[in-house]
Amino acid sequence: MSLSDVGNLMCLPIDEIEPGEGTDAPEFLVQAVAKTLNRCGSRNWIPAIVTEVGEDRYKVIGNSFIFAVAESAGLEKVWCIIADKSEQTSELTKVLARESVPKVNLSTATRDEIQSALQYLIEKPASELKGIKLLVATNRIDEAPRQYWKTLEPITNLKCGITKGKKLNSLKEVFYLTPQPMPQVITDVGMLNTLTVTQLKDMAKKRGISGYAKKKKPELVEVLSKG
């Protein structure tokens, strides 16, 4: 393959193509669609997306279901679109093919993006977040100092119904973080309350507050809020 083939639609021998990560579609669907493919002309009008991994060797990076159907149907050749080898292309292809879920940067997300992502999780079958009040969770996460979070754990302190364990872990499907450095001085009570005791004590130590080691969280928040 030459660089000029990137982006082209090509009919490739199926024995030159590796399935990649494959599909999680039920075998019934793969076999049933394969029979339909054979009955309706034996040509996959929706192409698989592949990238070159060697001389006359390719790997599926998107539309894996299409390739699985072509294999099940016994096709000798498969229509494919040739993609480049970059990780960004692979990620985008899987998202466009709905083979992976796109993630939102919670550090910078808008309120609407947060609400949309939470709604997606809440409405999933057997969701761990069923019963969560969408608007309450959205508002409290949006108003929190999430730009400084290194993990999603501070969400459990927002009293929005999302607790540690499966509920918190489910958020990792749609959110990631790119935290900014924590400011040396924070006096906002709301922001201080979202921090852990360890973070508050570190902040108190840096600010030279005496007796900080024995103080509990409410005491730390009060003394730190005074500047």
N, C-alpha and C positions, 0 to 999 in steps of 0.2 A: 504494500500500500504506500502511496505517496502522500505528501501533505495536502495535495490537491483533492484527495478523496475525503478529507474531513468535511462533514456536512452533506456528503452525497448519499443517495439511496442506491444500495447495491444488493444484488442477489448472490448470497454467499453459500457455499456448500455447508451443510449443517455439521459435517464431521470436522470442520475447521473452527467450530464455535464452542467455547466452554460456557456452561450455564451460569457461571458466577454464583451469586447468593441464592439463586433459584426463587421459586414462588411459594407462598404459604397458602395458596388456593387449595381447596379440597380436591382430592383426586377425582371425585365425581364430576366436578366442573371442568377440569382439564380434559377428561375423556369425552364428556358430552360435547364440549366445544370442538374437540378434535374430529369427532364424527360429523359435526356440522361443517367444519372446514373441508373435509373430504367430499362431502355431498354437494358443496356449493362452489367447487372450482379449484380447491387445493392451492390457493394462493393467499398468503397472509397480507391482506390489504392494510392492516395496521402493522408497521414494521417494529422489529426489536431494535433496541439501541445498543450498539457494541463499540468497543474500543480495541485497537490492535495491541496484542501482547507479545507478538513474535512474527516471524515471517509466515504469512498465510495462516496466522492464528489470531483468533478474536475472543473476547469475553463479553458476555451480556452485562450491561450496567443499568438497563432500564427496559420496561415492558417485558419483564421476566415471564409473566403469564403467557404472553404471545409465543415466546420461544418454547415453553413447556408444552403448549398445545401443538406447535409444529413438530416437536419430537414425538409426541403421542400419536400424531396423525401419520407419521412415517415419511414426512417430506424430506426430499434429498437436498433442497435448497430453501433458504429462508431470506425474505426481503428484510434488509437491515439499513439503518442510518448509521454512518460512521461518525463517532464522536472523538474528540481529542482525549488525551490521557490525564488531564488535570483533575485534581480532587474536587475543585469547584464544579466542574462539568458533571462529575459523577454524582455529587450531592444534589445539584439542580435537577438532573435527570430523574433521580429517585423521587424527588419531591413532585415534579411535574407528572410522573407516572403514578403518583399516590401510593408509592411503595415505602415511603417514610413520611413522618410528620414534620413539617417545618417548625422550627423553634423561634420564639420571640425573645429578644434581649430584654430581660426584666429590668436591667439597670437603666434603660433609656426608653422603655415602651410607653406609649400613650395610654391614657385611661381606656380608650376604645379597644386598643390591642389587648390589654389585660382582660377586659370583660369578655371579648370574643374568645380568647384562649380558655378562660375559666368555663365559659358556657359550653365550649366543645368538650371539655373534660366532664362536666356535670351531665351532659346529655349522652355520653357514651353508655352502651349496655354494661350493666354490672359496675357502674362507676363507683369508685371509692368516695366520690364527692357528692353523691346524691344526698339531698337534705341541706346542703350548703346554701345560704342565701346569697345569690349572685351579686346583687348590688352592694350588700354589706361588705363582702369579701373584696369586691372590686375597689370600692372607695378606700378601705383601710390599707390595702396593698398600694394603691396609687399614692396615698398621702404619706406613706412611710418613707424613710430615707434609704430606699432600695439601691440608690446609686453607690452606697458604701458596702452593701452586703457581699460577703464572700461565699455564703451558702444561702439556701432558701430557708434555713431554720428560723430566722427571725419572724417569719410569717406566723409561726405557732404562738408568738407572744402578742399577736394583734387581736385576739379574741374574735376571730371571724369564722370559727368552726373548723378551721384546718389545723389538725393536731399532728403530733409526731407519728411516724409509722407509715402506713399505707397511704393515708391521705396526703401527707407531705411528699412522699416519694412519687406519687402520681403527677405532681407538678413538673417533675423533671422531664416528662414527655414533651412539654411545650415551652418550657422556660430555660434560659441559661443566663449567666451573669458575667459582666465585665466591670468589676468594681473599681471605683475611683479610690485614691488614698483617703483615709479617714482624716478629717481636720484635727488639728491639735486642740482646738478649743470649740466645744459645743455647749451651748447654754439652753437650747430649746428643750423643754421638758418632754414634749412628745417624742422627739428624736432620741433623747436619752433613755426613755422607757423602752425603746425597741432594742437597746443594746444589752448584751449579757453582763452579768456581774463582773466577770473577768475583764471585759472590755472597759467597763466603768472604773474598775480598780487601776487598770493600766493608765487610763486617762488621768485619774486622780494622782497617781504617782508622778506622771510627767508634769503635772501642774503644781507639784509640791504640797499637796494637801495632807496634813498630818492625820494619823489615825485611820487612814482609809482602809487598811487591811481588815479591821474589825467591823467596818460598817456594812449594813445590809443594803439591798438595792434601793429602797425608798430614801434612805439617808444619803447614799451616794448621788442619786438623782438630784436631791435637794441641794447638796453642797456644790455640785458641779453646775447647777443651773444659775448659781449666783455669780459665776464668772471669776 
